[in-house]
Amino acid sequence: MLTILGKPTSINVRKVLWTCAEIGVSYELQPWGDPGMPTSAPEFLRWNPRGLVPVLRDGNETLWESNTICRYLAGKHGRTDLLPSAPLPRAHVEKWMDWQATELNNAWRYAFMGLVRKSEAHTDPKAIAASGLAWNQMMGILDSRLAETGAFVTGDEFTVADIVLGLSVHRWVSTPIEHAELPAVNAYYERLSERPGFVEFGRNHAS
Ligand SMILES: N[C@@H](CCC(=O)N[C@@H](CS)C(=O)NCC(=O)O)C(=O)O
């Protein structure tokens, strides 16, 4: 039995929950990060020294980093549609996931923390505007790619890259910045909404 550690409101936990839904694998969910289950607890830090969710426990093994967990689950269950085994198609999936975790995430953080989380450390209007601009620019890169494929980020097939990017697109759509006109991203959002996992773990959440 798999155990997923992490509150289901977390976007990174929801990547893993959506992946499990696509694969059809069952799990126990322990909502670490919710009140009364702090990720700073010594017990939790033994599983992830960064004190962040999600963490996956599979038997005696422990994994952290959401994108890695999604790839592990696809690989473990032989889902070569979600994560190709051939080196080049697989590298393209990994490329978009790495881009999501680094460039895209760095762009949205300030605007999202200020506008949605109402963080007192993120109230500078200039920094919010700069983050919104950088976020739209990153989403423009995704829009160009989706306009080429007319389907999913690596081509005709839905992969784990679309899970992590789909949740990022939902965050962009649901954050009150001035949104760039990105028709291929909007079409992608509707295409992903045909998948129950995206509706449950993405679209139905506030951000
Ligand atoms: N790079 C990590 C980031 C994980 C992360 O930032 N998790 C947040 C929630 S989305 C967290 O654990 N925050 C501390 C907490 O909620 O207690 C991953 O992708 O797994």
Ligand as a Chemical Component Dictionary entry (heavy atoms), coordinates in Angstrom:
data_LIG
# 
_chem_comp.id                   LIG 
_chem_comp.type                 NON-POLYMER 
_chem_comp.pdbx_formal_charge   0 
_chem_comp.three_letter_code    LIG 
# 
loop_
_chem_comp_atom.comp_id 
_chem_comp_atom.atom_id 
_chem_comp_atom.alt_atom_id 
_chem_comp_atom.type_symbol 
_chem_comp_atom.charge 
_chem_comp_atom.model_Cartn_x 
_chem_comp_atom.model_Cartn_y 
_chem_comp_atom.model_Cartn_z 
_chem_comp_atom.pdbx_ordinal 
LIG N1  N1  N 0 9.802 21.203 -4.705 1  
LIG C1  C1  C 0 8.842 20.661 -3.782 2  
LIG C2  C2  C 0 8.015 21.805 -3.211 3  
LIG C3  C3  C 0 7.035 21.297 -2.175 4  
LIG C4  C4  C 0 6.327 22.461 -1.456 5  
LIG O1  O1  O 0 6.677 23.629 -1.619 6  
LIG N2  N2  N 0 5.322 22.083 -0.668 7  
LIG C5  C5  C 0 4.591 23.064 0.127  8  
LIG C6  C6  C 0 3.090 22.912 -0.124 9  
LIG S1  S1  S 0 2.650 23.172 -1.823 10 
LIG C7  C7  C 0 4.825 22.788 1.604  11 
LIG O2  O2  O 0 5.084 21.661 1.985  12 
LIG N3  N3  N 0 4.760 23.819 2.479  13 
LIG C8  C8  C 0 4.929 23.631 3.898  14 
LIG C9  C9  C 0 3.661 23.204 4.583  15 
LIG O3  O3  O 0 2.605 23.206 3.932  16 
LIG O4  O4  O 0 3.713 22.863 5.762  17 
LIG C10 C10 C 0 7.949 19.632 -4.499 18 
LIG O5  O5  O 0 7.649 19.848 -5.681 19 
LIG O6  O6  O 0 7.584 18.626 -3.886 20 
# 
loop_
_chem_comp_bond.comp_id 
_chem_comp_bond.atom_id_1 
_chem_comp_bond.atom_id_2 
_chem_comp_bond.value_order 
_chem_comp_bond.pdbx_ordinal 
LIG N1  C1  SING 1  
LIG C1  C2  SING 2  
LIG C1  C10 SING 3  
LIG C2  C3  SING 4  
LIG C3  C4  SING 5  
LIG C4  O1  DOUB 6  
LIG C4  N2  SING 7  
LIG N2  C5  SING 8  
LIG C5  C6  SING 9  
LIG C5  C7  SING 10 
LIG C6  S1  SING 11 
LIG C7  O2  DOUB 12 
LIG C7  N3  SING 13 
LIG N3  C8  SING 14 
LIG C8  C9  SING 15 
LIG C9  O3  DOUB 16 
LIG C9  O4  SING 17 
LIG C10 O5  DOUB 18 
LIG C10 O6  SING 19 
# 
